[in-house]
Amino acid sequence: MENEARFTPTEIRQQGPRALAITWGDGRETVYDVRALRLACACAVCVDEWTGEDRLDPGSVPEDVAPRRIEPVGRYAIQIEWSDGHTSGIYPFERLRGLADAARAAQPGPGPARSA
C-alpha cells in the first residue's frame, strides 16, 4: 500500500507559468520545470519506438512552452496539451515520480523536477 501511495498524486497544480507541482500520496511534493517536462515526453512522436532515440529537437521547443490543459488518463497518468501544439504525450505517474527521484539523486544539477 505504501508503494502505491508513492505513485498516486493527491494534487496536481500549475505553480506559476514555469512549473507544475505534484503532491504524492506519501506526502512528498515535486515541482517540475514545464519545459524540461515537455522535453521529457516519451511519446512515439518524440522518441523512436524501435531504437529509443530522441526524435524531438530541443531547439524546436519554445523556452516559454506551457501546459494549456492537463487531463487525467485513467488512474495511472496525465495527458498534457502543450502551447507548442503537442498533444500526444502521456505522462504515467510512475514515470513522473521516477523523473523526480532521478533529479533528486543527481542534485545539484538541473533536471525536470525537484523536491519541494
N, CA, C and O atoms as a GROMACS GRO file, in nm:
protein
  464
    1MET      N    1   0.082  -0.120   0.000
    1MET     CA    2   0.000   0.000   0.000
    1MET      C    3   0.087   0.126   0.000
    1MET      O    4   0.055   0.224  -0.068
    2GLU      N    5   0.197   0.123   0.077
    2GLU     CA    6   0.286   0.238   0.084
    2GLU      C    7   0.345   0.270  -0.053
    2GLU      O    8   0.354   0.387  -0.091
    3ASN      N    9   0.384   0.167  -0.128
    3ASN     CA   10   0.441   0.187  -0.261
    3ASN      C   11   0.337   0.245  -0.356
    3ASN      O   12   0.370   0.328  -0.442
    4GLU      N   13   0.211   0.202  -0.342
    4GLU     CA   14   0.104   0.256  -0.426
    4GLU      C   15   0.085   0.405  -0.401
    4GLU      O   16   0.064   0.481  -0.495
    5ALA      N   17   0.090   0.447  -0.275
    5ALA     CA   18   0.075   0.588  -0.240
    5ALA      C   19   0.187   0.671  -0.301
    5ALA      O   20   0.167   0.787  -0.338
    6ARG      N   21   0.304   0.612  -0.311
    6ARG     CA   22   0.420   0.681  -0.368
    6ARG      C   23   0.394   0.725  -0.512
    6ARG      O   24   0.447   0.827  -0.556
    7PHE      N   25   0.314   0.648  -0.585
    7PHE     CA   26   0.287   0.676  -0.726
    7PHE      C   27   0.147   0.732  -0.749
    7PHE      O   28   0.100   0.737  -0.863
    8THR      N   29   0.080   0.773  -0.642
    8THR     CA   30  -0.056   0.826  -0.654
    8THR      C   31  -0.057   0.973  -0.616
    8THR      O   32  -0.032   1.007  -0.500
    9PRO      N   33  -0.084   1.061  -0.711
    9PRO     CA   34  -0.089   1.204  -0.676
    9PRO      C   35  -0.217   1.237  -0.601
    9PRO      O   36  -0.324   1.184  -0.631
   10THR      N   37  -0.204   1.326  -0.504
   10THR     CA   38  -0.323   1.376  -0.434
   10THR      C   39  -0.361   1.514  -0.485
   10THR      O   40  -0.474   1.559  -0.467
   11GLU      N   41  -0.263   1.582  -0.549
   11GLU     CA   42  -0.291   1.714  -0.607
   11GLU      C   43  -0.192   1.740  -0.720
   11GLU      O   44  -0.073   1.711  -0.709
   12ILE      N   45  -0.244   1.795  -0.829
   12ILE     CA   46  -0.161   1.838  -0.941
   12ILE      C   47  -0.204   1.981  -0.972
   12ILE      O   48  -0.321   2.008  -0.994
   13ARG      N   49  -0.106   2.072  -0.972
   13ARG     CA   50  -0.142   2.212  -0.993
   13ARG      C   51  -0.030   2.286  -1.065
   13ARG      O   52   0.088   2.256  -1.050
   14GLN      N   53  -0.071   2.384  -1.143
   14GLN     CA   54   0.023   2.475  -1.208
   14GLN      C   55   0.078   2.566  -1.099
   14GLN      O   56   0.002   2.620  -1.019
   15GLN      N   57   0.208   2.583  -1.096
   15GLN     CA   58   0.270   2.669  -0.996
   15GLN      C   59   0.342   2.780  -1.070
   15GLN      O   60   0.462   2.772  -1.096
   16GLY      N   61   0.268   2.883  -1.104
   16GLY     CA   62   0.322   2.989  -1.187
   16GLY      C   63   0.332   2.942  -1.331
   16GLY      O   64   0.290   2.831  -1.363
   17PRO      N   65   0.388   3.025  -1.418
   17PRO     CA   66   0.391   2.990  -1.560
   17PRO      C   67   0.497   2.886  -1.596
   17PRO      O   68   0.490   2.828  -1.705
   18ARG      N   69   0.595   2.861  -1.510
   18ARG     CA   70   0.708   2.776  -1.546
   18ARG      C   71   0.715   2.645  -1.469
   18ARG      O   72   0.811   2.570  -1.487
   19ALA      N   73   0.618   2.615  -1.384
   19ALA     CA   74   0.630   2.496  -1.300
   19ALA      C   75   0.496   2.425  -1.284
   19ALA      O   76   0.389   2.485  -1.286
   20LEU      N   77   0.508   2.294  -1.267
   20LEU     CA   78   0.394   2.208  -1.238
   20LEU      C   79   0.428   2.135  -1.109
   20LEU      O   80   0.534   2.071  -1.099
   21ALA      N   81   0.341   2.143  -1.010
   21ALA     CA   82   0.366   2.080  -0.880
   21ALA      C   83   0.274   1.961  -0.862
   21ALA      O   84   0.155   1.966  -0.895
   22ILE      N   85   0.330   1.853  -0.809
   22ILE     CA   86   0.252   1.734  -0.777
   22ILE      C   87   0.279   1.698  -0.632
   22ILE      O   88   0.394   1.686  -0.590
   23THR      N   89   0.171   1.680  -0.556
   23THR     CA   90   0.181   1.626  -0.421
   23THR      C   91   0.141   1.480  -0.429
   23THR      O   92   0.034   1.447  -0.481
   24TRP      N   93   0.227   1.393  -0.377
   24TRP     CA   94   0.207   1.249  -0.386
   24TRP      C   95   0.143   1.194  -0.259
   24TRP      O   96   0.146   1.259  -0.155
   25GLY      N   97   0.086   1.076  -0.270
   25GLY     CA   98   0.017   1.011  -0.158
   25GLY      C   99   0.105   0.986  -0.037
   25GLY      O  100   0.054   0.972   0.074
   26ASP      N  101   0.237   0.981  -0.056
   26ASP     CA  102   0.327   0.961   0.057
   26ASP      C  103   0.370   1.093   0.120
   26ASP      O  104   0.455   1.095   0.209
   27GLY      N  105   0.311   1.206   0.072
   27GLY     CA  106   0.339   1.336   0.131
   27GLY      C  107   0.446   1.418   0.060
   27GLY      O  108   0.457   1.538   0.086
   28ARG      N  109   0.523   1.357  -0.027
   28ARG     CA  110   0.627   1.433  -0.097
   28ARG      C  111   0.564   1.522  -0.202
   28ARG      O  112   0.467   1.484  -0.268
   29GLU      N  113   0.620   1.642  -0.218
   29GLU     CA  114   0.579   1.730  -0.327
   29GLU      C  115   0.697   1.744  -0.422
   29GLU      O  116   0.810   1.766  -0.379
   30THR      N  117   0.670   1.732  -0.551
   30THR     CA  118   0.773   1.755  -0.652
   30THR      C  119   0.727   1.868  -0.742
   30THR      O  120   0.608   1.881  -0.772
   31VAL      N  121   0.823   1.948  -0.785
   31VAL     CA  122   0.795   2.061  -0.872
   31VAL      C  123   0.874   2.039  -1.001
   31VAL      O  124   0.996   2.021  -0.998
   32TYR      N  125   0.804   2.041  -1.112
   32TYR     CA  126   0.863   2.013  -1.243
   32TYR      C  127   0.874   2.141  -1.324
   32TYR      O  128   0.778   2.218  -1.333
   33ASP      N  129   0.990   2.164  -1.383
   33ASP     CA  130   1.007   2.271  -1.481
   33ASP      C  131   0.928   2.228  -1.605
   33ASP      O  132   0.952   2.120  -1.658
   34VAL      N  133   0.835   2.310  -1.651
   34VAL     CA  134   0.746   2.266  -1.758
   34VAL      C  135   0.818   2.242  -1.890
   34VAL      O  136   0.781   2.151  -1.963
   35ARG      N  137   0.918   2.321  -1.922
   35ARG     CA  138   0.990   2.297  -2.048
   35ARG      C  139   1.068   2.166  -2.040
   35ARG      O  140   1.068   2.088  -2.136
   36ALA      N  141   1.133   2.140  -1.927
   36ALA     CA  142   1.204   2.014  -1.910
   36ALA      C  143   1.107   1.896  -1.918
   36ALA      O  144   1.141   1.790  -1.971
   37LEU      N  145   0.987   1.914  -1.864
   37LEU     CA  146   0.886   1.810  -1.871
   37LEU      C  147   0.842   1.787  -2.015
   37LEU      O  148   0.823   1.672  -2.057
   38ARG      N  149   0.825   1.894  -2.090
   38ARG     CA  150   0.790   1.881  -2.233
   38ARG      C  151   0.900   1.806  -2.307
   38ARG      O  152   0.871   1.721  -2.391
   39LEU      N  153   1.027   1.838  -2.278
   39LEU     CA  154   1.139   1.771  -2.343
   39LEU      C  155   1.152   1.625  -2.301
   39LEU      O  156   1.213   1.545  -2.372
   40ALA      N  157   1.094   1.589  -2.186
   40ALA     CA  158   1.099   1.451  -2.136
   40ALA      C  159   0.985   1.365  -2.191
   40ALA      O  160   0.972   1.249  -2.152
   41CYS      N  161   0.904   1.420  -2.280
   41CYS     CA  162   0.793   1.343  -2.337
   41CYS      C  163   0.847   1.217  -2.404
   41CYS      O  164   0.944   1.222  -2.480
   42ALA      N  165   0.783   1.105  -2.376
   42ALA     CA  166   0.829   0.976  -2.430
   42ALA      C  167   0.732   0.918  -2.533
   42ALA      O  168   0.737   0.798  -2.560
   43CYS      N  169   0.646   1.002  -2.591
   43CYS     CA  170   0.550   0.951  -2.690
   43CYS      C  171   0.623   0.913  -2.819
   43CYS      O  172   0.741   0.946  -2.836
   44ALA      N  173   0.554   0.846  -2.910
   44ALA     CA  174   0.614   0.799  -3.035
   44ALA      C  175   0.654   0.913  -3.127
   44ALA      O  176   0.739   0.894  -3.214
   45VAL      N  177   0.596   1.030  -3.110
   45VAL     CA  178   0.636   1.146  -3.190
   45VAL      C  179   0.772   1.198  -3.141
   45VAL      O  180   0.853   1.244  -3.221
   46CYS      N  181   0.796   1.189  -3.011
   46CYS     CA  182   0.916   1.246  -2.951
   46CYS      C  183   1.032   1.147  -2.936
   46CYS      O  184   1.148   1.187  -2.931
   47VAL      N  185   1.000   1.018  -2.930
   47VAL     CA  186   1.102   0.914  -2.911
   47VAL      C  187   1.075   0.802  -3.011
   47VAL      O  188   0.961   0.756  -3.024
   48ASP      N  189   1.179   0.758  -3.081
   48ASP     CA  190   1.165   0.648  -3.176
   48ASP      C  191   1.126   0.521  -3.100
   48ASP      O  192   1.196   0.479  -3.008
   49GLU      N  193   1.015   0.460  -3.140
   49GLU     CA  194   0.963   0.343  -3.070
   49GLU      C  195   1.056   0.223  -3.076
   49GLU      O  196   1.057   0.141  -2.984
   50TRP      N  197   1.133   0.211  -3.182
   50TRP     CA  198   1.220   0.093  -3.200
   50TRP      C  199   1.356   0.110  -3.137
   50TRP      O  200   1.409   0.017  -3.077
   51THR      N  201   1.414   0.229  -3.151
   51THR     CA  202   1.550   0.250  -3.102
   51THR      C  203   1.557   0.319  -2.967
   51THR      O  204   1.657   0.310  -2.897
   52GLY      N  205   1.450   0.388  -2.930
   52GLY     CA  206   1.450   0.465  -2.806
   52GLY      C  207   1.523   0.598  -2.818
   52GLY      O  208   1.537   0.670  -2.719
   53GLU      N  209   1.568   0.630  -2.939
   53GLU     CA  210   1.640   0.757  -2.960
   53GLU      C  211   1.542   0.874  -2.962
   53GLU      O  212   1.430   0.863  -3.011
   54ASP      N  213   1.589   0.985  -2.906
   54ASP     CA  214   1.508   1.107  -2.908
   54ASP      C  215   1.487   1.154  -3.051
   54ASP      O  216   1.581   1.158  -3.131
   55ARG      N  217   1.363   1.188  -3.083
   55ARG     CA  218   1.330   1.245  -3.213
   55ARG      C  219   1.299   1.394  -3.201
   55ARG      O  220   1.296   1.466  -3.300
   56LEU      N  221   1.278   1.437  -3.079
   56LEU     CA  222   1.242   1.576  -3.053
   56LEU      C  223   1.368   1.662  -3.050
   56LEU      O  224   1.459   1.636  -2.972
   57ASP      N  225   1.372   1.763  -3.134
   57ASP     CA  226   1.482   1.860  -3.135
   57ASP      C  227   1.454   1.962  -3.025
   57ASP      O  228   1.356   2.036  -3.034
   58PRO      N  229   1.537   1.967  -2.921
   58PRO     CA  230   1.512   2.062  -2.812
   58PRO      C  231   1.499   2.207  -2.861
   58PRO      O  232   1.428   2.286  -2.800
   59GLY      N  233   1.567   2.240  -2.970
   59GLY     CA  234   1.558   2.375  -3.024
   59GLY      C  235   1.422   2.408  -3.081
   59GLY      O  236   1.390   2.525  -3.101
   60SER      N  237   1.342   2.305  -3.108
   60SER     CA  238   1.208   2.328  -3.163
   60SER      C  239   1.104   2.356  -3.054
   60SER      O  240   0.991   2.393  -3.085
   61VAL      N  241   1.143   2.339  -2.928
   61VAL     CA  242   1.051   2.362  -2.817
   61VAL      C  243   1.076   2.503  -2.762
   61VAL      O  244   1.186   2.531  -2.713
   62PRO      N  245   0.977   2.590  -2.771
   62PRO     CA  246   0.996   2.728  -2.723
   62PRO      C  247   1.034   2.732  -2.575
   62PRO      O  248   0.989   2.649  -2.496
   63GLU      N  249   1.116   2.828  -2.539
   63GLU     CA  250   1.156   2.845  -2.399
   63GLU      C  251   1.034   2.868  -2.309
   63GLU      O  252   1.034   2.830  -2.192
   64ASP      N  253   0.931   2.932  -2.364
   64ASP     CA  254   0.814   2.964  -2.283
   64ASP      C  255   0.699   2.864  -2.301
   64ASP      O  256   0.584   2.897  -2.273
   65VAL      N  257   0.730   2.743  -2.348
   65VAL     CA  258   0.626   2.642  -2.363
   65VAL      C  259   0.556   2.622  -2.228
   65VAL      O  260   0.619   2.628  -2.122
   66ALA      N  261   0.427   2.598  -2.233
   66ALA     CA  262   0.350   2.584  -2.110
   66ALA      C  263   0.233   2.489  -2.134
   66ALA      O  264   0.185   2.476  -2.246
   67PRO      N  265   0.186   2.423  -2.028
   67PRO     CA  266   0.067   2.341  -2.042
   67PRO      C  267  -0.056   2.428  -2.066
   67PRO      O  268  -0.076   2.528  -1.998
   68ARG      N  269  -0.137   2.389  -2.164
   68ARG     CA  270  -0.266   2.455  -2.186
   68ARG      C  271  -0.375   2.383  -2.109
   68ARG      O  272  -0.467   2.444  -2.054
   69ARG      N  273  -0.362   2.250  -2.107
   69ARG     CA  274  -0.463   2.168  -2.039
   69ARG      C  275  -0.395   2.042  -1.987
   69ARG      O  276  -0.307   1.986  -2.053
   70ILE      N  277  -0.436   1.998  -1.870
   70ILE     CA  278  -0.386   1.875  -1.811
   70ILE      C  279  -0.507   1.789  -1.777
   70ILE      O  280  -0.595   1.831  -1.703
   71GLU      N  281  -0.510   1.669  -1.833
   71GLU     CA  282  -0.624   1.580  -1.814
   71GLU      C  283  -0.578   1.446  -1.757
   71GLU      O  284  -0.470   1.398  -1.792
   72PRO      N  285  -0.657   1.386  -1.668
   72PRO     CA  286  -0.621   1.252  -1.620
   72PRO      C  287  -0.640   1.148  -1.729
   72PRO      O  288  -0.729   1.161  -1.814
   73VAL      N  289  -0.557   1.047  -1.726
   73VAL     CA  290  -0.570   0.930  -1.814
   73VAL      C  291  -0.588   0.812  -1.720
   73VAL      O  292  -0.492   0.762  -1.661
   74GLY      N  293  -0.712   0.768  -1.707
   74GLY     CA  294  -0.740   0.662  -1.611
   74GLY      C  295  -0.693   0.701  -1.473
   74GLY      O  296  -0.706   0.816  -1.431
   75ARG      N  297  -0.636   0.603  -1.404
   75ARG     CA  298  -0.582   0.629  -1.270
   75ARG      C  299  -0.430   0.616  -1.270
   75ARG      O  300  -0.369   0.597  -1.165
   76TYR      N  301  -0.369   0.625  -1.389
   76TYR     CA  302  -0.226   0.598  -1.396
   76TYR      C  303  -0.142   0.708  -1.459
   76TYR      O  304  -0.019   0.700  -1.455
   77ALA      N  305  -0.203   0.811  -1.516
   77ALA     CA  306  -0.124   0.909  -1.590
   77ALA      C  307  -0.200   1.039  -1.609
   77ALA      O  308  -0.318   1.051  -1.576
   78ILE      N  309  -0.127   1.138  -1.663
   78ILE     CA  310  -0.189   1.261  -1.711
   78ILE      C  311  -0.148   1.281  -1.856
   78ILE      O  312  -0.041   1.236  -1.900
   79GLN      N  313  -0.233   1.349  -1.929
   79GLN     CA  314  -0.200   1.391  -2.065
   79GLN      C  315  -0.197   1.543  -2.064
   79GLN      O  316  -0.287   1.608  -2.012
   80ILE      N  317  -0.091   1.597  -2.123
   80ILE     CA  318  -0.073   1.742  -2.124
   80ILE      C  319  -0.086   1.793  -2.266
   80ILE      O  320  -0.020   1.743  -2.358
   81GLU      N  321  -0.171   1.892  -2.284
   81GLU     CA  322  -0.177   1.965  -2.410
   81GLU      C  323  -0.086   2.086  -2.394
   81GLU      O  324  -0.107   2.170  -2.307
   82TRP      N  325   0.016   2.094  -2.480
   82TRP     CA  326   0.119   2.197  -2.468
   82TRP      C  327   0.090   2.315  -2.560
   82TRP      O  328   0.023   2.302  -2.662
   83SER      N  329   0.143   2.431  -2.522
   83SER     CA  330   0.124   2.553  -2.600
   83SER      C  331   0.194   2.548  -2.736
   83SER      O  332   0.165   2.630  -2.823
   84ASP      N  333   0.287   2.453  -2.755
   84ASP     CA  334   0.353   2.438  -2.886
   84ASP      C  335   0.273   2.348  -2.980
   84ASP      O  336   0.318   2.316  -3.090
   85GLY      N  337   0.153   2.306  -2.936
   85GLY     CA  338   0.065   2.225  -3.019
   85GLY      C  339   0.078   2.076  -2.996
   85GLY      O  340   0.000   1.999  -3.052
   86HIS      N  341   0.174   2.033  -2.915
   86HIS     CA  342   0.194   1.889  -2.891
   86HIS      C  343   0.084   1.838  -2.797
   86HIS      O  344   0.059   1.896  -2.692
   87THR      N  345   0.019   1.728  -2.837
   87THR     CA  346  -0.092   1.676  -2.758
   87THR      C  347  -0.085   1.526  -2.733
   87THR      O  348  -0.171   1.472  -2.663
   88SER      N  349   0.014   1.456  -2.788
   88SER     CA  350   0.011   1.309  -2.782
   88SER      C  351   0.087   1.249  -2.665
   88SER      O  352   0.090   1.127  -2.650
   89GLY      N  353   0.149   1.330  -2.582
   89GLY     CA  354   0.227   1.275  -2.472
   89GLY      C  355   0.142   1.238  -2.353
   89GLY      O  356   0.058   1.315  -2.308
   90ILE      N  357   0.165   1.118  -2.302
   90ILE     CA  358   0.102   1.072  -2.178
   90ILE      C  359   0.214   1.053  -2.077
   90ILE      O  360   0.315   0.989  -2.106
   91TYR      N  361   0.196   1.108  -1.960
   91TYR     CA  362   0.297   1.102  -1.855
   91TYR      C  363   0.246   1.013  -1.741
   91TYR      O  364   0.172   1.059  -1.655
   92PRO      N  365   0.286   0.885  -1.740
   92PRO     CA  366   0.245   0.796  -1.631
   92PRO      C  367   0.299   0.848  -1.498
   92PRO      O  368   0.410   0.902  -1.491
   93PHE      N  369   0.221   0.830  -1.392
   93PHE     CA  370   0.263   0.878  -1.261
   93PHE      C  371   0.395   0.815  -1.218
   93PHE      O  372   0.480   0.882  -1.159
   94GLU      N  373   0.413   0.687  -1.249
   94GLU     CA  374   0.537   0.620  -1.212
   94GLU      C  375   0.657   0.687  -1.281
   94GLU      O  376   0.763   0.702  -1.220
   95ARG      N  377   0.640   0.725  -1.407
   95ARG     CA  378   0.749   0.794  -1.478
   95ARG      C  379   0.774   0.933  -1.419
   95ARG      O  380   0.889   0.973  -1.403
   96LEU      N  381   0.667   1.006  -1.388
   96LEU     CA  382   0.684   1.138  -1.328
   96LEU      C  383   0.759   1.128  -1.195
   96LEU      O  384   0.849   1.207  -1.167
   97ARG      N  385   0.721   1.031  -1.114
   97ARG     CA  386   0.790   1.014  -0.986
   97ARG      C  387   0.935   0.972  -1.009
   97ARG      O  388   1.024   1.015  -0.936
   98GLY      N  389   0.957   0.888  -1.110
   98GLY     CA  390   1.093   0.847  -1.143
   98GLY      C  391   1.179   0.965  -1.187
   98GLY      O  392   1.297   0.973  -1.150
   99LEU      N  393   1.123   1.056  -1.266
   99LEU     CA  394   1.197   1.176  -1.307
   99LEU      C  395   1.236   1.258  -1.185
   99LEU      O  396   1.348   1.309  -1.177
  100ALA      N  397   1.144   1.270  -1.091
  100ALA     CA  398   1.172   1.346  -0.969
  100ALA      C  399   1.279   1.278  -0.885
  100ALA      O  400   1.370   1.344  -0.835
  101ASP      N  401   1.269   1.146  -0.870
  101ASP     CA  402   1.368   1.072  -0.791
  101ASP      C  403   1.506   1.079  -0.855
  101ASP      O  404   1.606   1.092  -0.785
  102ALA      N  405   1.512   1.070  -0.988
  102ALA     CA  406   1.640   1.078  -1.059
  102ALA      C  407   1.701   1.218  -1.043
  102ALA      O  408   1.822   1.230  -1.022
  103ALA      N  409   1.619   1.321  -1.053
  103ALA     CA  410   1.668   1.458  -1.037
  103ALA      C  411   1.719   1.480  -0.895
  103ALA      O  412   1.820   1.547  -0.874
  104ARG      N  413   1.649   1.424  -0.800
  104ARG     CA  414   1.690   1.437  -0.660
  104ARG      C  415   1.823   1.368  -0.635
  104ARG      O  416   1.909   1.420  -0.564
  105ALA      N  417   1.841   1.250  -0.694
  105ALA     CA  418   1.966   1.175  -0.677
  105ALA      C  419   2.083   1.245  -0.744
  105ALA      O  420   2.197   1.233  -0.699
  106ALA      N  421   2.055   1.317  -0.851
  106ALA     CA  422   2.161   1.382  -0.928
  106ALA      C  423   2.188   1.525  -0.883
  106ALA      O  424   2.276   1.591  -0.939
  107GLN      N  425   2.116   1.575  -0.785
  107GLN     CA  426   2.134   1.714  -0.744
  107GLN      C  427   2.280   1.740  -0.716
  107GLN      O  428   2.348   1.648  -0.670
  108PRO      N  429   2.331   1.857  -0.740
  108PRO     CA  430   2.263   1.982  -0.756
  108PRO      C  431   2.233   2.022  -0.900
  108PRO      O  432   2.183   2.132  -0.922
  109GLY      N  433   2.261   1.937  -0.999
  109GLY     CA  434   2.239   1.973  -1.139
  109GLY      C  435   2.093   1.994  -1.172
  109GLY      O  436   2.006   1.945  -1.101
  110PRO      N  437   2.066   2.068  -1.279
  110PRO     CA  438   1.927   2.093  -1.319
  110PRO      C  439   1.864   1.967  -1.376
  110PRO      O  440   1.934   1.880  -1.428
  111GLY      N  441   1.736   1.958  -1.367
  111GLY     CA  442   1.662   1.845  -1.421
  111GLY      C  443   1.518   1.884  -1.437
  111GLY      O  444   1.482   1.999  -1.412
  112PRO      N  445   1.434   1.789  -1.477
  112PRO     CA  446   1.295   1.824  -1.497
  112PRO      C  447   1.218   1.844  -1.368
  112PRO      O  448   1.108   1.900  -1.369
  113ALA      N  449   1.274   1.799  -1.254
  113ALA     CA  450   1.197   1.807  -1.130
  113ALA      C  451   1.289   1.828  -1.011
  113ALA      O  452   1.408   1.799  -1.015
  114ARG      N  453   1.228   1.879  -0.905
  114ARG     CA  454   1.297   1.890  -0.777
  114ARG      C  455   1.195   1.864  -0.668
  114ARG      O  456   1.075   1.886  -0.688
  115SER      N  457   1.242   1.819  -0.554
  115SER     CA  458   1.153   1.801  -0.441
  115SER      C  459   1.138   1.933  -0.370
  115SER      O  460   1.235   2.009  -0.354
  116ALA      N  461   1.018   1.960  -0.329
  116ALA     CA  462   0.993   2.086  -0.258
  116ALA      C  463   0.997   2.062  -0.110
  116ALA      O  464   0.978   2.155  -0.031
   0.00000   0.00000   0.00000
